[in-house]
Amino acid sequence: MKEEFLHHVWKHQLWNTMDLNTINNETIIVKKIGQYNRNSGPDFLNSQIIINEQLWVGNVEIHKKSSDWEKHKHQNDAAYNNVILHVVFRNDKKIFDNNLREIPTLETQGLISKSLLGKYNNLNLSKAKIPCNSFLKEIDIAVFQDFSNQLILERLEDKSKLLSEKMQVNKNDIEATFYSLICKSIGLKINAQPMEILSEYLPFQLVRKHQHNIMQLTALFFGVSGFLQDDFTEDYPQKLQVEFKYLKHKYNLKIMEKSLWKFLRLRPASFPTIRLAQLVAIFSKYQNLVSLILEAKDKKELKNIFTVTPDKYWDTHYTFDNISRKIEKKIGEKSIEIIIINAVVPLLYFYEKKDSKIIQNAIDFLKDIKAERNTITKKFSESGLPIKSAKNSQAIIQLYNNYCSLKKCLNCKLGKHILGNA
């Protein structure tokens, strides 16, 4: 058992509050539980408790065992002299403050219901990836929807902090920052990391400088990513090699290890070579991409911005020097939706964070996109939670990463709901 659970029990008074007594058989009536203190000092401040018909105003300290008081050396700390009640699961020792005053103690192990303890133990000891999986079907959908609204804002805030860090690196250049977001997003999960490395090796200043010369821009993307190191027989990659040799020397560019890129278990349309060609198509077409995105009124306008088609060479290729059946390699709808979820929406939230209308527009874009399907959303969906839009799936990802995987059930509204209804 964690002390955090006892904090939860005290905060919500999850026991029969009509018959409380200290270990010395003094009656207890809780008038005010106090303010939960997450900093140093007693756990609850400014509590009001009637002990043997006398009102006491002070602090409450909570431990698993009463002997933890001495273990934590509170008897030597004057900050604990104003503790009016010591709440413990098991009393194993009388305790005193540094004025040798015995602290009134409430033992709770006989007061907490077996049902509540059972649910807590199921959550705390569960080895499942979703500790509350067996309880999810009991949760009212309204509770999940309410928590979902909080989770999506938490996720956007987390992404906003990362964007703020990138902005500092990019000297407040929003276009350069968005460039790195798009690179990472278009790489999907499997090639997100090498795409992010590419955006560092190939700074946006060079992309901006050469975006009007598509051969040079293509040479930069494919050269820095390591795809122009082979001996080619076709004219197109050979020309790119010539261009890149000049640009590499001019800008003293570093080249990525080609082995960083993953092709295994990817559909050819998602090969990193195709994604790079699509990036070239995006950045050769638009000079002020962020401005266009901020002006977009709906998902349709956003999709039109990213509906671009790479050079005709890629109609018959997935990699250099290997001819394939002819098919246009424009960015597909699902890929555009991934860019909107992982790049556009965080940008909108960050760029106009103080404007509630813009923030709502960002969330509305998520509501207008189908839910992402991955191992995390699948597990929650199978448990009965409604995951219909990207807003829901992004909230679920936040829930899993920041609560479930860390076993923070007592910080989670779903966990609190389960334990509060024991």
C-alpha positions as CSV (number, residue, x, y, z in Angstrom):
1,M,0.0,0.0,0.0
2,K,1.2,3.5,-0.8
3,E,0.6,6.5,1.4
4,E,-1.0,8.1,-1.6
5,F,-3.9,5.8,-1.2
6,L,-4.5,6.9,2.4
7,H,-4.3,10.5,1.2
8,H,-7.1,9.6,-1.3
9,V,-9.2,8.0,1.4
10,W,-8.7,10.9,3.8
11,K,-9.4,13.5,1.1
12,H,-12.7,11.8,0.1
13,Q,-13.5,10.5,3.6
14,L,-14.1,7.0,2.2
15,W,-15.2,5.4,5.5
16,N,-17.9,5.5,8.0
17,T,-17.3,9.0,9.4
18,M,-20.0,8.6,12.1
19,D,-17.9,6.4,14.4
20,L,-14.3,7.6,14.4
21,N,-12.1,7.3,17.5
22,T,-8.4,7.8,18.3
23,I,-6.3,4.8,19.5
24,N,-7.0,6.3,23.0
25,N,-10.8,6.0,22.4
26,E,-11.3,9.7,21.9
27,T,-14.2,10.6,19.6
28,I,-13.3,12.3,16.3
29,I,-15.5,14.5,14.1
30,V,-13.9,15.8,10.9
31,K,-15.2,19.3,10.2
32,K,-12.7,20.2,7.4
33,I,-10.1,17.8,5.9
34,G,-7.7,20.7,5.1
35,Q,-5.8,21.6,2.0
36,Y,-3.8,18.9,0.4
37,N,-0.1,19.8,0.6
38,R,2.2,18.4,-2.1
39,N,5.2,20.3,-0.8
40,S,7.3,19.6,2.4
41,G,5.5,19.5,5.7
42,P,2.3,17.8,6.9
43,D,0.0,16.3,4.3
44,F,-3.1,18.3,4.9
45,L,-3.0,21.9,6.2
46,N,-5.5,24.0,8.2
47,S,-7.8,21.1,9.0
48,Q,-10.6,21.4,11.6
49,I,-11.2,18.4,13.8
50,I,-13.3,17.9,16.9
51,I,-11.6,15.5,19.4
52,N,-13.6,14.7,22.5
53,E,-15.9,17.6,21.8
54,Q,-13.0,20.2,21.5
55,L,-12.4,21.9,18.2
56,W,-8.8,21.7,17.0
57,V,-7.4,23.7,14.0
58,G,-4.1,22.5,12.6
59,N,-2.5,19.9,10.3
60,V,-3.0,16.2,9.5
61,E,-0.1,13.9,8.8
62,I,-0.7,10.5,7.1
63,H,1.5,7.3,7.2
64,K,1.1,3.6,6.6
65,K,2.4,2.9,10.1
66,S,2.6,5.2,13.1
67,S,6.3,4.3,13.6
68,D,6.9,6.0,10.2
69,W,6.6,9.3,12.2
70,E,10.0,8.6,13.8
71,K,11.4,6.9,10.7
72,H,10.9,10.3,8.9
73,K,12.2,12.1,11.9
74,H,9.1,14.3,12.4
75,Q,9.7,14.2,16.2
76,N,12.7,16.5,15.6
77,D,11.0,18.8,13.2
78,A,9.1,21.9,14.6
79,A,7.1,22.0,11.4
80,Y,5.1,19.1,12.7
81,N,4.3,20.6,16.1
82,N,0.9,21.8,14.8
83,V,-0.2,18.3,13.7
84,I,-3.6,17.7,15.4
85,L,-4.2,14.2,14.0
86,H,-2.0,11.4,12.8
87,V,-3.8,9.1,10.4
88,V,-2.3,5.7,9.9
89,F,-3.3,2.4,8.4
90,R,-1.8,0.4,11.2
91,N,-0.9,1.7,14.7
92,D,2.3,0.1,15.9
93,K,3.6,2.8,18.2
94,K,2.6,5.9,20.1
95,I,4.3,9.0,18.7
96,F,5.2,12.4,20.0
97,D,6.2,15.8,18.6
98,N,9.4,17.5,19.6
99,N,7.6,19.1,22.6
100,L,6.9,15.5,23.8
101,R,3.2,15.9,23.2
102,E,1.4,12.7,22.2
103,I,-0.2,13.1,18.8
104,P,-3.8,11.9,18.6
105,T,-3.8,8.9,16.2
106,L,-6.5,7.4,14.0
107,E,-6.0,3.8,12.9
108,T,-7.8,3.1,9.6
109,Q,-7.3,-0.5,8.8
110,G,-10.6,-1.5,10.3
111,L,-12.4,1.4,8.8
112,I,-11.6,1.0,5.1
113,S,-14.0,-1.4,3.4
114,K,-12.8,-4.7,2.0
115,S,-14.3,-3.7,-1.3
116,L,-12.3,-0.5,-1.5
117,L,-9.1,-2.3,-0.4
118,G,-9.7,-5.0,-2.9
119,K,-10.1,-2.5,-5.8
120,Y,-7.0,-0.6,-4.7
121,N,-5.0,-3.8,-4.5
122,N,-6.2,-4.9,-7.9
123,L,-5.0,-1.6,-9.4
124,N,-1.8,-1.4,-7.4
125,L,-0.7,-5.0,-8.0
126,S,-2.0,-5.4,-11.5
127,K,0.6,-6.4,-14.1
128,A,-1.7,-5.5,-17.0
129,K,-0.7,-2.6,-19.2
130,I,-4.0,-0.9,-18.3
131,P,-4.3,-1.6,-14.5
132,C,-8.0,-0.7,-14.3
133,N,-8.9,-2.8,-17.4
134,S,-11.4,-5.0,-15.5
135,F,-13.2,-2.0,-14.1
136,L,-13.5,0.2,-17.3
137,K,-16.9,-1.2,-18.3
138,E,-18.3,0.1,-14.9
139,I,-17.3,3.7,-15.7
140,D,-20.0,6.1,-16.9
141,I,-19.2,7.4,-20.4
142,A,-19.8,11.0,-19.2
143,V,-16.9,10.5,-16.7
144,F,-14.6,9.4,-19.5
145,Q,-15.7,12.2,-21.8
146,D,-15.0,14.8,-19.1
147,F,-11.6,13.4,-18.4
148,S,-10.9,13.2,-22.1
149,N,-11.3,17.0,-22.4
150,Q,-8.6,17.4,-19.6
151,L,-6.3,14.8,-21.2
152,I,-6.3,16.4,-24.6
153,L,-5.4,19.8,-23.1
154,E,-2.6,18.1,-21.1
155,R,-1.3,16.5,-24.3
156,L,-1.3,19.7,-26.2
157,E,0.4,21.5,-23.3
158,D,3.1,18.8,-23.2
159,K,3.7,19.2,-27.0
160,S,3.6,23.0,-26.5
161,K,6.5,22.8,-24.1
162,L,8.5,20.8,-26.6
163,L,7.7,23.3,-29.2
164,S,8.8,26.1,-27.0
165,E,12.2,24.4,-26.6
166,K,12.5,24.0,-30.3
167,M,11.6,27.6,-30.8
168,Q,14.5,28.6,-28.6
169,V,16.9,26.4,-30.6
170,N,15.5,28.0,-33.8
171,K,15.8,31.5,-32.5
172,N,12.0,32.0,-32.5
173,D,11.7,31.0,-36.2
174,I,8.2,29.4,-36.3
175,E,8.6,28.2,-39.9
176,A,11.8,26.4,-39.0
177,T,10.2,24.9,-36.0
178,F,7.2,23.7,-38.0
179,Y,9.6,22.2,-40.6
180,S,11.0,19.9,-37.9
181,L,7.5,18.9,-36.8
182,I,6.4,18.0,-40.4
183,C,9.6,15.9,-40.9
184,K,9.0,13.9,-37.8
185,S,5.3,13.5,-38.5
186,I,5.6,12.3,-42.1
187,G,8.2,9.7,-41.0
188,L,5.4,7.9,-39.1
189,K,6.4,6.1,-35.9
190,I,9.0,3.8,-37.5
191,N,11.0,6.6,-39.2
192,A,10.2,9.5,-36.9
193,Q,13.6,9.6,-35.3
194,P,15.7,9.6,-38.5
195,M,13.4,12.3,-39.9
196,E,14.0,14.4,-36.8
197,I,17.7,13.9,-37.2
198,L,17.4,14.9,-40.9
199,S,15.7,18.2,-39.8
200,E,18.8,18.9,-37.6
201,Y,21.4,17.9,-40.2
202,L,19.5,19.9,-42.9
203,P,18.6,23.2,-41.2
204,F,15.5,25.0,-42.5
205,Q,17.6,28.0,-43.5
206,L,19.0,25.9,-46.3
207,V,15.6,24.5,-47.3
208,R,14.3,28.1,-47.5
209,K,17.3,29.3,-49.5
210,H,17.0,26.5,-52.1
211,Q,13.2,25.9,-52.2
212,H,12.9,27.6,-55.6
213,N,15.4,25.2,-57.2
214,I,13.7,21.8,-57.0
215,M,16.8,19.9,-58.1
216,Q,19.0,21.5,-55.5
217,L,16.3,21.0,-52.8
218,T,15.9,17.4,-53.8
219,A,19.6,16.9,-53.7
220,L,19.8,18.4,-50.2
221,F,17.1,16.1,-48.8
222,F,18.3,12.9,-50.3
223,G,22.0,13.7,-50.0
224,V,21.9,14.6,-46.3
225,S,19.7,11.6,-45.6
226,G,22.4,9.3,-47.0
227,F,20.5,8.1,-50.1
228,L,23.0,9.5,-52.7
229,Q,26.0,7.4,-51.8
230,D,25.5,4.5,-54.2
231,D,26.6,4.0,-57.8
232,F,23.5,4.7,-60.0
233,T,22.7,3.8,-63.6
234,E,19.8,6.2,-64.0
235,D,20.2,9.8,-65.1
236,Y,18.0,11.4,-62.3
237,P,19.9,10.2,-59.3
238,Q,23.2,10.8,-61.0
239,K,22.2,14.5,-61.5
240,L,21.2,14.7,-57.9
241,Q,24.6,13.4,-56.9
242,V,26.3,16.1,-58.9
243,E,24.2,18.8,-57.3
244,F,24.7,17.4,-53.8
245,K,28.5,17.2,-54.2
246,Y,28.6,20.9,-54.8
247,L,26.1,21.8,-52.0
248,K,27.8,19.4,-49.5
249,H,31.2,21.2,-50.0
250,K,29.6,24.7,-50.0
251,Y,27.8,24.2,-46.7
252,N,30.1,21.6,-45.1
253,L,27.1,19.3,-44.6
254,K,27.1,16.1,-42.5
255,I,25.6,13.0,-44.0
256,M,23.3,10.6,-42.1
257,E,24.0,6.9,-41.9
258,K,21.7,5.3,-44.4
259,S,21.2,2.4,-42.1
260,L,19.1,4.6,-39.8
261,W,16.2,4.4,-42.2
262,K,13.8,1.6,-41.9
263,F,12.1,-0.1,-44.8
264,L,11.1,-3.5,-43.2
265,R,7.4,-4.1,-42.7
266,L,6.5,-0.8,-44.4
267,R,4.2,-0.5,-47.4
268,P,6.2,0.8,-50.3
269,A,4.1,4.0,-50.3
270,S,5.5,4.7,-46.8
271,F,9.2,4.1,-47.7
272,P,11.4,6.9,-46.4
273,T,12.5,7.7,-50.0
274,I,8.9,8.4,-50.9
275,R,8.4,10.5,-47.7
276,L,11.5,12.5,-48.6
277,A,10.2,13.1,-52.1
278,Q,6.9,14.3,-50.6
279,L,8.7,16.7,-48.2
280,V,10.5,18.2,-51.2
281,A,7.1,18.7,-52.9
282,I,5.7,20.5,-49.8
283,F,8.7,22.8,-49.3
284,S,9.2,23.6,-52.9
285,K,5.6,24.7,-53.2
286,Y,5.1,26.9,-50.1
287,Q,7.2,29.8,-48.8
288,N,5.0,30.7,-45.8
289,L,3.5,27.4,-44.8
290,V,2.6,28.4,-41.2
291,S,0.6,31.5,-42.4
292,L,-1.4,29.3,-44.8
293,I,-2.2,26.9,-41.9
294,L,-3.2,29.6,-39.6
295,E,-5.6,30.9,-42.2
296,A,-7.2,27.5,-42.9
297,K,-10.8,27.4,-41.8
298,D,-11.4,23.6,-41.8
299,K,-9.9,20.2,-42.4
300,K,-10.6,20.4,-46.1
301,E,-8.5,23.5,-46.5
302,L,-5.7,21.9,-44.5
303,K,-5.9,18.7,-46.6
304,N,-5.6,20.8,-49.8
305,I,-2.4,22.4,-48.5
306,F,-0.7,19.1,-48.0
307,T,-2.1,17.3,-51.1
308,V,1.1,17.6,-53.1
309,T,2.7,15.3,-55.7
310,P,6.4,14.5,-55.9
311,D,8.5,14.7,-59.1
312,K,7.3,12.4,-61.9
313,Y,10.4,10.2,-61.4
314,W,8.7,8.7,-58.4
315,D,5.6,7.7,-60.3
316,T,7.6,4.7,-61.5
317,H,10.0,4.3,-58.5
318,Y,9.9,3.6,-54.8
319,T,13.7,3.7,-54.5
320,F,16.5,5.0,-56.8
321,D,17.4,2.8,-59.8
322,N,14.5,0.3,-59.3
323,I,11.6,0.7,-61.7
324,S,8.1,-0.2,-60.5
325,R,4.5,-0.1,-61.7
326,K,3.4,3.5,-62.5
327,I,1.4,5.1,-59.7
328,E,1.3,8.7,-58.6
329,K,2.9,9.2,-55.1
330,K,0.9,12.1,-53.8
331,I,0.5,12.2,-50.0
332,G,-2.5,10.1,-49.0
333,E,-5.3,11.2,-46.8
334,K,-4.2,9.1,-43.8
335,S,-0.7,10.6,-44.0
336,I,-2.2,14.1,-44.1
337,E,-4.3,13.4,-41.1
338,I,-1.2,12.2,-39.2
339,I,0.5,15.5,-40.1
340,I,-2.5,17.4,-38.9
341,I,-2.6,15.5,-35.6
342,N,1.1,15.6,-34.8
343,A,2.2,18.9,-36.4
344,V,-0.6,21.2,-37.3
345,V,-2.7,20.9,-34.1
346,P,0.3,21.3,-31.7
347,L,1.4,24.3,-33.8
348,L,-2.1,26.0,-33.6
349,Y,-2.2,25.4,-29.8
350,F,1.3,26.8,-29.3
351,Y,1.0,29.7,-31.7
352,E,-2.3,31.1,-30.3
353,K,-2.3,29.5,-26.8
354,K,-3.9,32.5,-25.2
355,D,-6.7,32.6,-27.8
356,S,-9.4,30.2,-26.7
357,K,-11.1,30.3,-30.2
358,I,-7.9,29.1,-31.9
359,I,-7.4,26.4,-29.3
360,Q,-10.9,25.2,-29.9
361,N,-10.3,25.2,-33.7
362,A,-7.3,23.0,-33.1
363,I,-9.4,20.6,-31.0
364,D,-12.2,20.7,-33.6
365,F,-9.7,19.5,-36.2
366,L,-9.0,16.5,-34.1
367,K,-12.7,15.8,-33.7
368,D,-13.1,15.8,-37.5
369,I,-10.4,13.1,-37.9
370,K,-11.0,9.4,-37.4
371,A,-9.3,7.8,-34.3
372,E,-5.8,6.5,-34.7
373,R,-5.5,2.8,-34.5
374,N,-2.5,1.4,-32.6
375,T,-1.8,-1.1,-29.8
376,I,-2.8,1.5,-27.1
377,T,-6.1,2.6,-28.5
378,K,-7.0,-1.0,-29.4
379,K,-6.7,-2.1,-25.8
380,F,-8.9,0.7,-24.5
381,S,-11.4,0.2,-27.3
382,E,-11.7,-3.5,-26.4
383,S,-12.5,-2.4,-22.8
384,G,-15.6,-0.5,-24.0
385,L,-14.4,3.1,-24.1
386,P,-15.7,5.0,-27.1
387,I,-12.7,6.0,-29.3
388,K,-14.3,7.5,-32.4
389,S,-12.1,10.6,-33.2
390,A,-8.5,11.6,-33.1
391,K,-9.4,13.8,-30.1
392,N,-10.4,10.5,-28.3
393,S,-7.3,8.6,-29.5
394,Q,-4.9,11.4,-28.5
395,A,-6.5,11.6,-25.1
396,I,-6.1,7.8,-24.7
397,I,-2.4,8.0,-25.7
398,Q,-1.9,10.7,-23.0
399,L,-3.8,8.6,-20.5
400,Y,-1.7,5.6,-21.2
401,N,1.7,7.3,-21.3
402,N,1.2,9.7,-18.3
403,Y,-1.0,7.6,-16.0
404,C,-1.4,3.9,-16.9
405,S,2.3,3.1,-17.7
406,L,3.4,4.9,-14.6
407,K,0.7,3.3,-12.4
408,K,-0.6,6.8,-11.4
409,C,-4.1,5.5,-10.8
410,L,-4.7,7.9,-7.9
411,N,-3.9,10.9,-10.1
412,C,-6.2,9.6,-12.8
413,K,-9.9,10.6,-12.8
414,L,-10.9,7.1,-13.9
415,G,-8.9,5.5,-11.1
416,K,-10.4,8.0,-8.6
417,H,-13.9,7.2,-9.9
418,I,-13.3,3.5,-9.5
419,L,-12.0,3.8,-5.9
420,G,-14.5,6.5,-5.0
421,N,-17.4,4.1,-5.9
422,A,-16.1,1.1,-4.0
